[in-house]
Amino acid sequence: QVQVMESGGGSVQAGESLRLSCTVSGLTSDVYTVGWFRQAPGKEREGVSCLNDEVTYYSDDVKDRFAVSRSSAYHLNISSLKPDDTAMYYCAVAVGIGGNEAGRLLCSNYRFFTPVYWGQGVPVTVSS
């Protein structure tokens, strides 16, 4: 069973940095794409960064301040936080999707893919 777990959320001041982490376990396929998404109150869930072995995609809104790194986990490093970054941040893994277009496709159209396994999300609150 695939399990996804995020950690590292919290409350910060505008201008500060934050690192979120995502661990994925139970994968039985070598083909998958991991995505970071966020959902602000009253808004749709949006993809901010999606990556696999071939590509790392960032949405235009965040590409100058968000960066992903990988160790034993997938990390989302956020710098120069703004109040507009306040949201629940989710990690997800789409199994069976890979290749250099997968990052953009998953981040833009996650509802089109199955299966997609989600973590429970972590809150990020940015105060001005």
VENGIVEN-V343633 format. One record per residue. PSI is psi in whole degrees, 0 to 359 (999 if undefined). OMEGA is omega in radians with two decimals (* if undefined). Layout:
psi=(PSI;PSI)
omega=(OMEGA;OMEGA)
This chain:
psi=(129;131;139;132;128;158;162;1;172;190;130;169;153;139;343;175;161;149;122;148;150;124;139;131;160;6;136;359;146;355;111;163;134;139;147;130;161;153;111;157;128;6;164;155;135;146;133;326;134;138;154;196;341;340;149;120;140;141;155;328;336;356;339;347;346;142;139;148;161;135;243;354;172;123;138;111;120;125;165;53;144;156;329;347;354;123;169;132;130;145;145;154;126;116;138;3;128;185;170;353;348;326;307;317;315;315;327;331;51;333;342;352;146;140;148;124;132;148;179;348;154;142;141;123;125;121;144;999)
omega=(-3.14;3.09;-3.12;-3.10;3.09;3.03;3.01;3.12;3.10;3.14;-3.10;3.05;3.08;-3.14;3.14;-3.13;-3.12;3.10;3.04;-3.14;-3.13;3.04;-3.14;3.12;3.06;3.14;3.09;3.12;3.06;-3.10;3.12;3.09;-3.14;-3.14;2.96;-3.12;3.03;3.12;3.09;3.14;3.09;-3.10;3.09;3.03;-3.12;3.07;3.11;3.08;3.12;-3.02;2.96;-3.07;-3.06;-2.98;2.92;-3.09;3.03;3.02;-3.10;-3.07;-2.98;-2.93;3.14;-3.04;-3.11;3.09;3.10;3.05;-3.07;2.94;2.96;3.12;3.06;-3.07;3.02;-3.12;-3.06;3.13;3.11;-3.08;3.13;3.06;3.12;3.09;3.11;-3.06;2.86;3.14;-3.08;2.96;3.14;3.06;3.10;-3.06;3.11;3.08;3.14;3.14;-2.99;3.02;-3.00;-3.14;3.14;-3.08;-3.12;-3.12;-3.07;-2.98;-3.02;-3.12;-3.10;-3.01;3.05;-0.03;3.00;-3.12;-3.05;2.92;-3.08;3.13;3.04;-3.12;2.99;3.13;-3.11;-3.14;3.14;*)
